[in-house]
Amino acid sequence: TYRFDWPGIYQVSLKVTDKDNYSSEDHLELNIKSRPLISITEPQNGGKYQKEVRFSAYVEDIDGKISRYEWDFDGDGTTDWASMDSPVAIHTYSSPGTYTATLTVIDDDGLKGQSSVSFDVVFYSPEHVTASADRTKGYSPLVVNFDGVAVDPDGEIVKFQWDFDGDGDYDWGIVRGGEVVEFSSQYNDTTWAAKNLIDGIIATKESGGWKSVYRPTYPQYLIFKLGGDKEWKVDKILIDPETTEYSTRWAKNFRLYASPDGKNFTEIADGREFTLTNSAGFQEFTFTPTDARYVKLEILSNYGDGNYVELGEVEIYSGIYNLVTNISPKQKYTYTQKGTFTATLLAEDDDGYTSTGSIEVDVLDSAFTGVQTYVSALSGYAPITVTFSGYAFKDRKLLDNFETDSIDSNWSLIGGNWRIAKGSLYQQSNSGSDSGSDKYGVYAIWDASTYTDLFLSVDMKSSDDDTMGVIFRYTDDSSYYLFEWNRENREGVKHRRLLKRVSNGLVELASDDVPYESYKWYNIKIGVQGSYITVWIDGKAIFSVEDSSYQSGKVGLWCNYNYTYFDNIYVSDTPLSTYTWNISDGTQKSGISFSHTFSDPGTYTVTFNASDDNLEDSVTYFLHFEPAGAGRSKVWVVKRYNDKVALLKADDLSKIKEVVGFNDPYNIDVSGDGSVIWVSDYYGNKVYKILGDVPDGYDVSQKDSKDTEYGIE
C-alpha cells in the first residue's frame, strides 16, 4: 500500500525476481485525482444568527475546477440551493432552532467534497419599545396624544396595540399592510393621490387627501387591501371628508363592498347607502361584521361642486384594529376618570414575537388645578436672583368643549368666520381686524362671566402661520390682556408675546422668538392672581410678569389673519387660600410671587405648597449654582428657530458673534478648549464642524461643502 499525497500521473513498476535470479517487469500508469477542498467560513460553527443567514466557503480544486455548489440548509439530506458559480448563498429560516448545514461541491472530474457546520438561529422580539405622550398629567377629561417607537432587529413591526387604562385589555390596534390597490381616478399621484387617504395625515398642503379628476362621473370608487395578510371581519369605517379645498367638493353618499380576492365584491350592510355630513372630522359608520380581505368604497355624490369630489382620510376596522392606515402607534385617548393609569404599547413583529413599553398618566380631579409654578432659573452662577411664582385654584369649570353642532350663545363673535369643526371652535377666515379699525384681530368673548383672579386653560392649534392667542381680563376692545403666538408673520418675524391692549395700541409685557408648529395642538394655561400673570405652554412656564392695569374682565379666544382651532376651555376662579415657600437656606415666604438672592454657590431645594380646607398640593425644585466665574466665560447656544448659532458672554448673555445659514440647527457641542464646535442641522441632514475663531456673520449656506479656513465640513 502506498499513499499518494498529491494528484498527478504516476508510473508504477512491478519487478519480480525468482530464485534463479531471473526477473520480469510490468508497468502501470496511475492518474490520481483530487477531491475539492472545502472550508466553510460563514456561518461559524456554534454561532448564533438571526433568521437571515449568509453562507460562504473557501473551496479549492487543485487539479481542475468546480462545476457545482450545493447547500442543504437544514440537514434533511435535500439540496435546498445550488449554483455553478459560487458557494455564497443567503437563506431565511422560518423558525428558530439548532441547524446543521452541509455544503457539497462537485468538480469537473465528478468528484465530490463535503463539509458541514452547526449553529443556532435565534428570533428576536421587538426591541426598544418606548411609549410616549404629549402630556402625562392633567385634569379629566384629559385628552392625551400617544406615540411610541419599536425596533425589530431581524424583521419588521407588523402590529401595534394600546392598553390605555391599564386594565389588561387592549383598546386600540393597527396592523401593517393596508394599501389602496385600485381607484377610478385621482387628480395627481402626489398631493391629491388616493394613497393619501390612508397616510394618517389630516388635510395639509402636502397631503390634501384624495381628489378625483375634473368633472368625474359617478360612482367614483377606491379599493383598499386590508393589512395583516388575512381575512378579517370588518365592522366599522371612519371617514374624515375634510380636505384643504371647498367643502362643496367633499363626498356625501357612499356604499361599501367586501371581497376575498379584490375582484368579486358583495355588498356590505345589504347595499345600504351611507351619508357623510358636510363637516370636518372623522364620522363613524358601523355595520354587521363582514368577511373581507378587500373593501371597496363607492362614492355616489358630493355636496354640490360639479368639478371634483374629494375625501380626506379613511380608516377601516375589525374590532379594535385599524386595517388600512399606514402603521404607526400614534393614537388619541380621552381619560374621563381621575387616577394614575399605566398606558402600555405592545409591538408585534413579523415572527409573532411581542414586546411592550409603558408610560404613566396622572389624571387629576377636574375641579382642582394642582400647583402651577414659574422659576426663572434652575442653575447659574452665584450670586444670582431668582423669581418664583406659584398658583393653585379649585372649582375648575368647563366653559366649552364644542361638542354641539352650534356655537353657544354665550360667545360674542367679533369679526372673522367661526363654526364648529372636529369638535372644536374653528375660525376659518384669513382676515385681521375686519370688524373695524379700532379692533385688533378677530375674537370670541365669553360673555357669561367676569373674572378677577383666574386660572384659564385652552387647547389651540393653527393650520396657518399667522397669530393665535387667548384674551383675559377683557372689559372692552381697548382694555384687556392678550397672549399671542405666531409661526411667522408677513414680515418674517416669529414670536410669542404677552401684551396689554390700551387705547392707543399694544404694550409688550414679555416676548421671545419661538414659533409654533402648524397642525399641532398646544395647551395654553394663564394664571392671573392680583397683579401677577404667568403663561404656560404644554406645562412649561414661559412668561411671568407683574402688571396691575386691569383687575378683572372676561376671557376670550383670539386670532389675526389665521385659521385657528380652539377646544377644551376651562376656567378656575377660586384660588386656594394659603401659599407657602420654603428654601433650604432657611428662607420662608408666603404669597404668589417673590424674588430671592442666592449669595453662595451650592445646591438648594425650594418647595411650594398650596392648601385650602381638604385640598393640598406641592412641588419641589432643585437649584444648583456655581461660583462666580466658574467654567467658561463664554457659551455657544443654538437659536434653532432663527437658523443660527451664537457665542454669548456667560455673565450677561450678550452676543459676541453669530454663525448663520443653518436649516433648523438642533444641537451643539464644543471641544474642551473651545477650539471646535459641532452643530447638528436637522433639516439639512448634516453635522457641521466649525473652528472656534469663525468670524461673526459667517454663513454656512454660502460656502463650499468644505471650507478649510474655518473648518466647515
C-alpha positions as CSV (number, residue, x, y, z in Angstrom):
1,T,0.0,0.0,0.0
2,Y,1.3,3.4,-0.9
3,R,-0.2,6.8,-0.1
4,F,-0.3,9.4,-2.9
5,D,-0.4,12.9,-1.3
6,W,-0.7,14.9,-4.5
7,P,-2.7,14.5,-7.6
8,G,-1.0,13.7,-10.9
9,I,0.0,11.0,-13.3
10,Y,2.3,8.4,-11.8
11,Q,4.2,5.5,-13.4
12,V,4.2,2.4,-11.2
13,S,6.5,-0.5,-11.9
14,L,6.4,-4.1,-10.6
15,K,9.6,-6.2,-10.9
16,V,9.5,-9.9,-10.0
17,T,12.7,-11.9,-9.5
18,D,12.8,-15.7,-9.0
19,K,15.4,-17.9,-7.1
20,D,17.4,-18.3,-10.2
21,N,17.7,-14.6,-10.4
22,Y,15.6,-14.3,-13.4
23,S,13.3,-11.2,-13.4
24,S,10.4,-9.7,-15.2
25,E,8.8,-6.2,-15.0
26,D,5.4,-4.7,-15.7
27,H,4.4,-1.1,-15.7
28,L,1.1,0.7,-14.8
29,E,0.2,4.4,-15.2
30,L,-2.0,5.9,-12.5
31,N,-3.9,9.1,-12.8
32,I,-4.5,10.4,-9.2
33,K,-7.4,12.8,-9.0
34,S,-8.1,15.3,-6.1
35,R,-11.4,15.8,-4.4
36,P,-12.4,19.5,-3.9
37,L,-11.2,21.0,-0.6
38,I,-13.8,22.9,1.5
39,S,-13.5,25.3,4.4
40,I,-16.9,26.9,5.5
41,T,-16.3,30.5,6.5
42,E,-19.9,31.5,7.2
43,P,-21.7,30.7,9.4
44,Q,-19.3,29.9,12.2
45,N,-19.6,26.6,14.0
46,G,-21.6,27.0,17.3
47,G,-22.5,30.6,16.4
48,K,-25.8,32.4,16.9
49,Y,-27.6,34.1,14.0
50,Q,-30.8,35.9,13.1
51,K,-33.2,34.3,10.8
52,E,-31.5,35.5,7.6
53,V,-28.1,33.7,7.4
54,R,-25.4,34.2,4.9
55,F,-23.4,31.1,3.8
56,S,-20.0,31.2,2.2
57,A,-16.9,28.9,2.0
58,Y,-13.4,28.7,0.7
59,V,-13.3,26.0,-2.0
60,E,-10.3,24.7,-4.0
61,D,-9.8,22.0,-6.6
62,I,-6.1,21.8,-7.2
63,D,-6.3,19.6,-10.3
64,G,-9.2,21.3,-12.1
65,K,-12.3,23.5,-11.4
66,I,-15.5,23.4,-9.5
67,S,-18.6,22.7,-11.6
68,R,-21.4,22.8,-8.9
69,Y,-22.1,24.0,-5.4
70,E,-25.0,22.6,-3.3
71,W,-26.2,23.7,0.1
72,D,-28.5,21.7,2.4
73,F,-29.5,24.4,4.8
74,D,-31.5,22.3,7.3
75,G,-29.7,18.9,7.4
76,D,-32.6,16.9,5.9
77,G,-30.5,15.5,3.1
78,T,-32.2,17.5,0.4
79,T,-30.4,20.1,-1.7
80,D,-32.1,23.5,-1.0
81,W,-29.9,25.7,-3.1
82,A,-27.4,25.1,-6.0
83,S,-25.1,27.2,-8.1
84,M,-22.5,26.7,-10.8
85,D,-20.7,29.9,-9.9
86,S,-20.3,30.5,-6.2
87,P,-20.8,28.9,-2.8
88,V,-22.2,32.2,-1.4
89,A,-25.9,32.0,-0.5
90,I,-28.5,33.6,1.8
91,H,-31.2,31.6,3.4
92,T,-34.1,32.8,5.7
93,Y,-35.2,30.4,8.4
94,S,-38.8,30.2,9.2
95,S,-38.3,29.1,12.8
96,P,-35.6,29.3,15.5
97,G,-33.5,26.3,16.4
98,T,-30.2,24.5,16.0
99,Y,-29.4,23.7,12.4
100,T,-26.7,21.7,10.6
101,A,-26.0,22.9,7.1
102,T,-23.9,20.9,4.6
103,L,-22.1,22.2,1.5
104,T,-21.4,19.6,-1.2
105,V,-19.0,20.6,-4.0
106,I,-18.6,18.7,-7.3
107,D,-15.6,19.2,-9.5
108,D,-15.1,18.7,-13.3
109,D,-13.9,15.1,-12.7
110,G,-17.2,14.3,-11.0
111,L,-15.5,14.0,-7.6
112,K,-17.4,15.4,-4.5
113,G,-16.2,17.3,-1.4
114,Q,-18.4,17.8,1.6
115,S,-18.4,19.8,4.8
116,S,-20.9,20.7,7.5
117,V,-21.4,23.3,10.1
118,S,-23.8,23.6,13.1
119,F,-25.2,26.8,14.5
120,D,-28.2,28.4,16.3
121,V,-30.9,30.5,14.6
122,V,-32.4,32.9,17.1
123,F,-35.5,35.0,16.6
124,Y,-35.5,38.3,18.4
125,S,-38.5,40.1,19.9
126,P,-39.0,43.8,19.1
127,E,-36.5,46.0,21.0
128,H,-36.5,49.5,22.4
129,V,-40.3,49.6,22.7
130,T,-40.9,53.1,24.1
131,A,-44.3,54.6,24.8
132,S,-44.6,58.4,24.8
133,A,-47.3,61.0,25.2
134,D,-47.7,64.7,24.7
135,R,-48.9,65.1,28.3
136,T,-48.7,62.8,31.3
137,K,-50.6,64.9,33.8
138,G,-53.8,66.9,33.6
139,Y,-57.4,67.2,34.5
140,S,-60.3,65.0,33.5
141,P,-61.5,64.8,30.8
142,L,-57.8,64.6,29.7
143,V,-57.1,64.2,26.0
144,V,-53.7,62.5,25.5
145,N,-51.9,62.0,22.2
146,F,-49.9,58.8,22.4
147,D,-47.0,57.8,20.3
148,G,-44.1,55.3,20.5
149,V,-41.2,53.6,18.8
150,A,-40.1,50.0,18.4
151,V,-37.3,48.3,16.5
152,D,-37.3,44.7,15.2
153,P,-33.6,43.6,14.7
154,D,-34.5,40.7,12.4
155,G,-37.6,41.9,10.6
156,E,-40.3,44.5,10.8
157,I,-43.1,45.6,13.1
158,V,-46.5,44.4,11.8
159,K,-48.8,45.4,14.6
160,F,-49.2,47.9,17.4
161,Q,-51.7,47.7,20.3
162,W,-52.5,50.2,23.1
163,D,-54.0,49.4,26.5
164,F,-54.7,53.0,27.6
165,D,-56.2,52.4,31.0
166,G,-54.1,49.6,32.4
167,D,-57.0,47.1,32.7
168,G,-55.2,44.4,30.7
169,D,-57.5,44.7,27.7
170,Y,-56.1,46.4,24.6
171,D,-58.3,49.3,23.5
172,W,-56.9,50.0,20.0
173,G,-54.6,48.4,17.4
174,I,-53.3,48.8,14.0
175,V,-51.7,46.3,11.5
176,R,-49.2,46.7,8.7
177,G,-50.0,46.1,5.1
178,G,-53.1,48.2,4.2
179,E,-53.0,49.9,0.8
180,V,-55.1,51.5,-1.9
181,V,-54.8,49.0,-4.8
182,E,-57.3,50.4,-7.3
183,F,-59.3,53.6,-7.9
184,S,-61.5,55.1,-10.6
185,S,-59.4,58.3,-10.8
186,Q,-57.1,60.6,-8.9
187,Y,-56.1,64.2,-9.6
188,N,-52.4,63.5,-9.3
189,D,-50.1,61.0,-7.7
190,T,-48.7,63.3,-5.0
191,T,-50.7,65.9,-3.1
192,W,-54.1,64.5,-4.2
193,A,-53.3,60.8,-4.6
194,A,-55.6,58.0,-3.5
195,K,-52.8,56.8,-1.2
196,N,-53.2,59.9,0.9
197,L,-56.4,58.5,2.3
198,I,-54.5,56.1,4.5
199,D,-51.4,58.1,5.4
200,G,-52.7,59.2,8.8
201,I,-52.3,62.9,7.9
202,I,-55.3,65.2,8.1
203,A,-55.7,67.8,5.4
204,T,-52.4,69.5,4.9
205,K,-50.9,71.3,1.9
206,E,-48.5,68.4,1.4
207,S,-51.3,65.8,1.7
208,G,-54.6,67.3,0.9
209,G,-56.4,63.9,0.7
210,W,-57.8,62.3,-2.4
211,K,-59.3,64.3,-5.3
212,S,-60.9,63.0,-8.4
213,V,-60.2,64.0,-12.0
214,Y,-62.0,67.1,-13.4
215,R,-65.8,66.6,-13.7
216,P,-65.9,63.0,-12.6
217,T,-68.6,60.6,-13.4
218,Y,-70.3,58.7,-10.6
219,P,-69.8,56.4,-8.9
220,Q,-66.2,57.0,-8.1
221,Y,-64.5,54.2,-6.3
222,L,-61.4,53.2,-4.3
223,I,-60.4,49.6,-3.4
224,F,-58.5,49.1,-0.1
225,K,-56.5,45.9,0.6
226,L,-56.6,45.2,4.3
227,G,-53.5,44.8,6.3
228,G,-52.3,41.7,8.1
229,D,-52.4,39.4,5.1
230,K,-55.5,37.6,6.2
231,E,-59.3,37.8,6.0
232,W,-60.9,40.0,8.6
233,K,-64.5,40.6,9.9
234,V,-64.8,44.3,9.1
235,D,-67.5,46.1,11.2
236,K,-66.7,49.8,11.0
237,I,-65.4,52.5,8.8
238,L,-64.3,56.0,9.8
239,I,-64.2,58.7,7.2
240,D,-63.0,62.3,7.5
241,P,-64.3,64.2,4.5
242,E,-62.2,67.3,5.2
243,T,-59.7,68.4,2.6
244,T,-57.9,71.7,2.1
245,E,-60.4,72.8,-0.5
246,Y,-64.1,73.8,-0.7
247,S,-66.5,71.8,1.5
248,T,-68.9,71.5,-1.5
249,R,-66.4,69.1,-3.0
250,W,-66.4,66.8,0.0
251,A,-68.0,63.4,-0.6
252,K,-71.6,62.9,0.6
253,N,-73.2,59.5,-0.2
254,F,-71.4,56.2,-0.5
255,R,-71.7,52.4,-0.4
256,L,-69.4,49.7,0.8
257,Y,-68.5,46.3,-0.7
258,A,-66.3,43.4,0.5
259,S,-64.2,40.9,-1.4
260,P,-61.9,37.9,-0.6
261,D,-59.8,38.5,-3.7
262,G,-60.1,42.1,-4.8
263,K,-62.2,41.1,-7.9
264,N,-65.5,39.6,-6.7
265,F,-67.3,42.0,-4.4
266,T,-70.5,41.7,-2.4
267,E,-72.5,44.5,-0.7
268,I,-71.8,45.4,2.9
269,A,-74.9,46.2,5.0
270,D,-77.2,44.9,2.3
271,G,-76.2,47.7,-0.1
272,R,-77.2,50.4,2.4
273,E,-76.4,53.9,1.3
274,F,-74.4,55.9,3.9
275,T,-74.3,59.7,4.2
276,L,-71.5,61.8,5.3
277,T,-72.4,65.2,6.9
278,N,-70.7,68.2,5.4
279,S,-68.4,68.8,8.4
280,A,-64.8,68.2,9.2
281,G,-63.6,65.3,11.5
282,F,-64.0,61.6,11.5
283,Q,-67.5,60.2,11.1
284,E,-68.2,56.6,12.2
285,F,-70.4,54.1,10.4
286,T,-70.9,50.6,11.8
287,F,-72.4,47.5,10.2
288,T,-72.8,43.8,10.6
289,P,-69.3,42.1,10.7
290,T,-68.4,41.0,7.2
291,D,-65.6,38.8,5.9
292,A,-63.2,40.7,3.7
293,R,-59.6,41.0,2.5
294,Y,-60.5,43.9,0.3
295,V,-63.1,46.7,0.8
296,K,-64.5,48.9,-2.0
297,L,-65.7,52.4,-1.2
298,E,-68.1,53.6,-3.8
299,I,-68.8,57.4,-3.8
300,L,-72.1,58.4,-5.2
301,S,-72.2,62.2,-4.8
302,N,-70.7,65.3,-3.2
303,Y,-72.1,68.5,-1.7
304,G,-72.8,70.3,-4.9
305,D,-69.5,71.1,-6.6
306,G,-69.6,70.0,-10.3
307,N,-65.8,69.9,-10.8
308,Y,-64.4,67.5,-8.3
309,V,-65.2,65.1,-5.4
310,E,-62.8,64.8,-2.5
311,L,-62.1,62.9,0.7
312,G,-59.6,63.4,3.5
313,E,-58.9,60.2,5.4
314,V,-60.3,56.7,5.7
315,E,-60.0,54.1,8.5
316,I,-61.5,50.6,8.2
317,Y,-61.8,48.5,11.4
318,S,-62.2,44.9,12.6
319,G,-62.9,45.3,16.3
320,I,-60.1,47.4,17.8
321,Y,-57.8,47.1,14.7
322,N,-57.3,49.8,12.1
323,L,-56.7,47.7,9.0
324,V,-55.6,50.3,6.3
325,T,-53.8,53.3,7.8
326,N,-50.0,53.4,7.4
327,I,-48.8,51.6,10.5
328,S,-48.0,53.9,13.4
329,P,-48.5,53.8,17.2
330,K,-50.0,57.4,17.1
331,Q,-53.4,57.5,18.7
332,K,-55.6,59.8,20.8
333,Y,-57.3,58.7,24.0
334,T,-59.5,60.6,26.5
335,Y,-59.4,59.9,30.2
336,T,-62.7,60.7,31.9
337,Q,-61.9,59.5,35.4
338,K,-59.2,60.7,37.8
339,G,-56.4,58.3,38.8
340,T,-53.0,57.2,37.8
341,F,-53.1,55.0,34.7
342,T,-50.4,52.8,33.1
343,A,-50.7,53.0,29.3
344,T,-49.0,50.1,27.6
345,L,-47.8,49.9,24.0
346,L,-47.4,46.4,22.6
347,A,-45.4,45.9,19.4
348,E,-45.6,42.6,17.4
349,D,-43.0,41.6,14.7
350,D,-43.4,39.5,11.6
351,D,-42.4,36.4,13.5
352,G,-45.2,36.8,16.1
353,Y,-42.9,37.9,18.9
354,T,-44.1,40.8,21.1
355,S,-42.6,43.4,23.5
356,T,-44.1,46.2,25.5
357,G,-43.3,49.7,26.8
358,S,-45.4,51.7,29.2
359,I,-45.9,55.2,30.4
360,E,-47.9,56.6,33.4
361,V,-50.6,59.2,33.0
362,D,-51.8,61.1,36.1
363,V,-55.4,62.3,35.7
364,L,-56.4,64.8,38.3
365,D,-59.8,65.8,39.6
366,S,-61.3,68.1,37.1
367,A,-62.2,70.7,39.8
368,F,-58.6,71.2,41.1
369,T,-55.8,72.7,39.0
370,G,-53.0,71.5,41.3
371,V,-50.0,73.7,41.8
372,Q,-48.6,75.5,38.8
373,T,-45.3,77.3,39.1
374,Y,-42.7,79.5,37.5
375,V,-39.0,79.6,38.4
376,S,-36.8,82.0,36.4
377,A,-33.5,80.0,36.8
378,L,-32.7,76.5,38.0
379,S,-28.9,76.9,37.5
380,G,-26.4,79.7,37.0
381,Y,-23.6,81.5,38.9
382,A,-23.9,82.8,42.4
383,P,-24.7,85.4,43.5
384,I,-28.0,85.2,41.5
385,T,-31.5,86.5,42.0
386,V,-34.3,84.1,41.1
387,T,-38.0,84.9,40.7
388,F,-40.6,82.4,41.9
389,S,-44.4,82.4,41.2
390,G,-47.0,79.8,42.2
391,Y,-50.7,79.3,41.7
392,A,-53.3,76.8,42.7
393,F,-57.1,77.1,42.0
394,K,-60.2,75.0,42.8
395,D,-63.7,74.9,41.4
396,R,-62.4,74.3,37.9
397,K,-65.3,74.6,35.4
398,L,-65.6,73.7,31.7
399,L,-66.7,76.7,29.7
400,D,-67.0,74.9,26.4
401,N,-65.6,71.8,24.6
402,F,-67.7,72.5,21.4
403,E,-69.4,69.1,21.2
404,T,-72.6,70.5,20.0
405,D,-73.5,71.4,16.4
406,S,-73.9,75.1,17.0
407,I,-71.9,77.7,18.8
408,D,-73.0,78.5,22.4
409,S,-74.9,81.8,22.6
410,N,-72.6,82.9,25.4
411,W,-69.8,83.5,22.9
412,S,-69.8,87.0,21.3
413,L,-68.0,86.7,18.0
414,I,-66.2,89.8,17.0
415,G,-65.2,89.6,13.3
416,G,-64.0,86.5,11.4
417,N,-65.9,83.4,10.4
418,W,-66.5,81.0,13.2
419,R,-68.0,77.5,13.2
420,I,-67.9,74.1,15.0
421,A,-65.5,71.7,13.3
422,K,-64.0,68.4,14.5
423,G,-65.4,69.1,18.0
424,S,-63.6,72.4,18.3
425,L,-64.3,76.1,17.5
426,Y,-62.8,76.9,14.2
427,Q,-62.0,80.4,12.9
428,Q,-61.8,79.9,9.1
429,S,-61.3,83.5,7.8
430,N,-57.8,84.6,6.9
431,S,-58.6,88.1,8.0
432,G,-57.5,90.6,10.6
433,S,-59.5,93.5,12.0
434,D,-62.4,93.1,9.7
435,S,-64.9,94.5,12.2
436,G,-63.4,97.9,12.4
437,S,-60.2,99.8,12.7
438,D,-60.5,100.0,16.5
439,K,-60.2,96.2,16.7
440,Y,-57.1,94.2,16.9
441,G,-57.6,90.8,15.2
442,V,-60.8,88.8,15.4
443,Y,-62.0,87.2,18.7
444,A,-64.7,85.4,20.6
445,I,-65.5,86.6,24.1
446,W,-67.3,84.5,26.7
447,D,-70.0,86.9,27.9
448,A,-71.5,84.8,30.7
449,S,-68.9,85.5,33.4
450,T,-66.4,88.2,34.6
451,Y,-63.3,87.0,36.5
452,T,-60.9,88.7,38.8
453,D,-58.4,86.0,39.8
454,L,-58.5,83.1,37.4
455,F,-56.7,80.1,36.0
456,L,-57.5,79.6,32.3
457,S,-56.7,76.5,30.2
458,V,-57.2,76.5,26.4
459,D,-56.2,74.0,23.7
460,M,-55.4,75.6,20.4
461,K,-53.8,74.8,17.0
462,S,-53.3,76.6,13.7
463,S,-53.4,75.3,10.1
464,D,-51.8,78.6,9.0
465,D,-48.7,80.6,10.0
466,D,-50.1,83.9,11.5
467,T,-51.2,84.7,15.0
468,M,-53.4,82.9,17.5
469,G,-54.0,83.6,21.2
470,V,-56.0,84.0,24.4
471,I,-57.6,87.1,25.8
472,F,-58.2,87.6,29.6
473,R,-59.4,90.5,31.9
474,Y,-61.3,91.9,28.9
475,T,-63.6,94.9,29.5
476,D,-63.8,96.4,26.1
477,D,-61.9,96.4,22.7
478,S,-59.1,98.6,24.1
479,S,-58.7,97.1,27.6
480,Y,-57.5,93.6,28.0
481,Y,-54.5,91.3,28.2
482,L,-53.5,89.1,25.3
483,F,-51.2,86.1,24.9
484,E,-50.4,85.8,21.2
485,W,-48.3,83.4,19.2
486,N,-47.3,83.1,15.6
487,R,-45.3,80.9,13.3
488,E,-44.1,83.6,11.0
489,N,-45.8,86.8,10.2
490,R,-45.8,88.8,6.9
491,E,-42.5,90.4,7.9
492,G,-40.9,87.1,8.6
493,V,-40.9,87.6,12.4
494,K,-41.5,84.7,14.7
495,H,-42.7,85.4,18.3
496,R,-44.6,84.6,21.4
497,R,-45.8,87.7,23.2
498,L,-47.7,88.7,26.4
499,L,-49.4,92.0,25.6
500,K,-51.6,94.7,27.2
501,R,-54.2,96.3,24.9
502,V,-54.5,100.0,25.6
503,S,-56.5,102.8,23.8
504,N,-53.6,103.7,21.5
505,G,-52.2,100.3,20.8
506,L,-50.4,97.5,22.4
507,V,-47.8,97.3,25.2
508,E,-45.5,94.3,25.3
509,L,-45.0,92.8,28.7
510,A,-42.9,89.8,27.7
511,S,-41.8,88.1,24.5
512,D,-39.5,85.6,22.9
513,D,-38.8,84.3,19.3
514,V,-40.2,80.8,19.5
515,P,-42.8,79.9,16.7
516,Y,-45.4,77.2,16.9
517,E,-45.7,74.2,14.6
518,S,-48.7,74.1,12.2
519,Y,-51.3,71.4,12.8
520,K,-50.1,70.7,16.3
521,W,-52.3,71.1,19.3
522,Y,-50.9,73.1,22.2
523,N,-52.3,73.6,25.7
524,I,-52.1,77.2,27.0
525,K,-52.6,78.0,30.6
526,I,-52.9,81.5,32.1
527,G,-52.6,82.2,35.8
528,V,-53.8,85.6,37.0
529,Q,-53.9,86.5,40.6
530,G,-53.8,90.1,41.8
531,S,-51.2,91.8,39.7
532,Y,-49.3,88.6,38.8
533,I,-49.6,86.9,35.4
534,T,-47.9,83.7,34.3
535,V,-48.2,81.8,31.0
536,W,-47.5,78.1,30.5
537,I,-47.4,76.1,27.2
538,D,-47.8,72.4,27.5
539,G,-46.9,72.6,31.2
540,K,-43.8,74.7,30.8
541,A,-43.8,78.2,32.2
542,I,-42.6,80.8,29.6
543,F,-43.6,84.2,31.0
544,S,-44.2,85.6,34.4
545,V,-44.8,89.3,34.9
546,E,-46.4,91.8,37.3
547,D,-48.9,94.3,35.9
548,S,-51.9,95.9,37.7
549,S,-53.5,97.8,34.8
550,Y,-56.6,95.6,34.6
551,Q,-58.1,93.9,37.7
552,S,-61.0,91.9,36.2
553,G,-62.8,91.1,33.0
554,K,-63.9,88.4,30.6
555,V,-62.0,85.7,28.8
556,G,-61.8,85.1,25.1
557,L,-60.2,83.4,22.1
558,W,-58.3,85.4,19.5
559,C,-56.5,85.2,16.1
560,N,-55.3,87.5,13.4
561,Y,-55.1,86.5,9.7
562,N,-55.0,82.9,10.8
563,Y,-57.0,79.7,10.5
564,T,-57.2,78.6,14.2
565,Y,-58.9,75.8,16.2
566,F,-59.8,76.2,19.9
567,D,-61.0,73.5,22.3
568,N,-61.5,72.5,25.9
569,I,-61.9,75.9,27.6
570,Y,-61.6,75.6,31.4
571,V,-61.7,78.4,34.0
572,S,-61.0,78.3,37.7
573,D,-61.7,81.4,39.6
574,T,-61.2,80.4,43.3
575,P,-57.5,80.4,44.4
576,L,-56.5,78.3,47.4
577,S,-56.2,80.4,50.5
578,T,-52.6,79.6,51.6
579,Y,-49.4,79.7,49.5
580,T,-46.1,79.0,51.3
581,W,-42.5,78.7,50.0
582,N,-39.6,77.0,51.9
583,I,-36.0,77.3,50.7
584,S,-33.3,75.0,52.2
585,D,-31.2,78.0,53.2
586,G,-33.9,78.7,55.9
587,T,-35.9,81.3,54.0
588,Q,-39.7,81.1,54.2
589,K,-42.1,83.1,52.1
590,S,-45.9,83.3,51.6
591,G,-47.9,84.6,48.7
592,I,-47.9,84.2,44.9
593,S,-44.6,85.6,43.8
594,F,-41.3,86.8,45.2
595,S,-37.6,87.1,44.3
596,H,-34.7,85.6,46.3
597,T,-31.0,86.2,46.0
598,F,-28.7,83.1,46.4
599,S,-25.4,84.6,47.5
600,D,-23.4,81.4,47.8
601,P,-22.8,78.6,45.3
602,G,-24.4,75.2,46.1
603,T,-27.5,73.1,45.6
604,Y,-30.8,74.3,47.1
605,T,-34.3,72.9,47.4
606,V,-37.3,75.1,47.0
607,T,-40.8,73.8,47.9
608,F,-44.1,75.5,47.0
609,N,-47.1,74.3,48.9
610,A,-50.7,75.4,48.4
611,S,-53.6,74.4,50.7
612,D,-57.2,75.1,51.4
613,D,-59.7,73.1,53.5
614,N,-59.1,69.5,52.4
615,L,-57.1,70.4,49.3
616,E,-53.3,70.4,49.2
617,D,-50.6,70.1,46.7
618,S,-46.9,70.9,46.5
619,V,-43.9,70.8,44.2
620,T,-40.1,70.8,45.0
621,Y,-37.4,72.2,42.7
622,F,-33.6,71.6,42.9
623,L,-31.5,74.6,42.1
624,H,-27.7,74.5,41.6
625,F,-25.4,77.5,41.3
626,E,-21.7,77.5,40.5
627,P,-19.2,80.1,41.9
628,A,-19.0,83.3,40.0
629,G,-16.6,82.9,37.2
630,A,-16.7,79.1,37.3
631,G,-16.5,77.4,34.0
632,R,-16.2,79.3,30.8
633,S,-16.8,83.0,30.4
634,K,-18.5,82.3,27.0
635,V,-21.2,79.9,25.9
636,W,-22.3,78.7,22.4
637,V,-26.1,78.4,22.0
638,V,-28.4,77.2,19.3
639,K,-31.0,79.7,18.1
640,R,-33.0,76.9,16.4
641,Y,-35.9,78.9,15.1
642,N,-33.7,81.6,13.7
643,D,-31.4,79.1,11.9
644,K,-28.3,80.3,13.6
645,V,-25.9,79.6,16.5
646,A,-24.4,82.3,18.7
647,L,-21.4,82.8,21.0
648,L,-22.6,84.7,24.1
649,K,-21.0,86.1,27.2
650,A,-21.8,83.9,30.1
651,D,-22.4,86.7,32.6
652,D,-25.0,88.8,30.8
653,L,-25.7,86.6,27.7
654,S,-24.8,89.5,25.4
655,K,-23.8,88.4,21.8
656,I,-20.2,88.0,20.8
657,K,-20.8,86.6,17.3
658,E,-23.3,84.6,15.3
659,V,-22.9,81.9,12.6
660,V,-25.9,81.8,10.2
661,G,-27.3,79.8,7.3
662,F,-28.4,76.6,9.0
663,N,-31.7,74.8,8.3
664,D,-33.0,74.1,11.9
665,P,-29.8,73.7,14.0
666,Y,-30.8,71.2,16.6
667,N,-27.9,70.5,19.0
668,I,-24.4,72.0,19.6
669,D,-21.3,70.7,21.3
670,V,-17.9,72.2,21.9
671,S,-14.4,70.8,22.4
672,G,-12.8,71.1,25.8
673,D,-10.6,74.0,24.8
674,G,-13.4,75.7,22.8
675,S,-11.5,75.5,19.5
676,V,-14.0,73.3,17.7
677,I,-17.8,73.5,17.6
678,W,-20.1,70.8,16.2
679,V,-23.7,71.7,15.1
680,S,-26.3,69.2,14.0
681,D,-28.6,70.6,11.3
682,Y,-32.0,68.8,11.4
683,Y,-33.5,69.6,8.0
684,G,-30.1,69.9,6.3
685,N,-29.3,66.3,7.4
686,K,-25.7,67.4,8.2
687,V,-23.3,67.9,11.1
688,Y,-21.2,71.0,10.8
689,K,-17.7,71.2,12.3
690,I,-16.7,74.8,12.8
691,L,-13.5,76.3,14.2
692,G,-13.9,78.5,17.3
693,D,-12.4,81.6,15.6
694,V,-15.0,81.7,12.9
695,P,-15.9,85.3,12.3
696,D,-19.2,87.0,13.2
697,G,-21.8,86.6,10.5
698,Y,-20.2,83.6,8.8
699,D,-22.9,82.0,6.5
700,V,-22.5,78.2,6.2
701,S,-25.1,78.0,3.4
702,Q,-23.0,80.3,1.2
703,K,-19.8,78.3,1.5
704,D,-18.5,75.3,-0.4
705,S,-19.1,71.9,1.0
706,K,-15.7,72.2,2.8
707,D,-14.0,75.4,3.9
708,T,-10.7,74.6,5.4
709,E,-10.1,78.1,6.6
710,Y,-12.9,77.9,9.2
711,G,-13.3,74.1,9.4
712,I,-16.7,73.9,7.7
713,E,-17.2,70.2,6.8
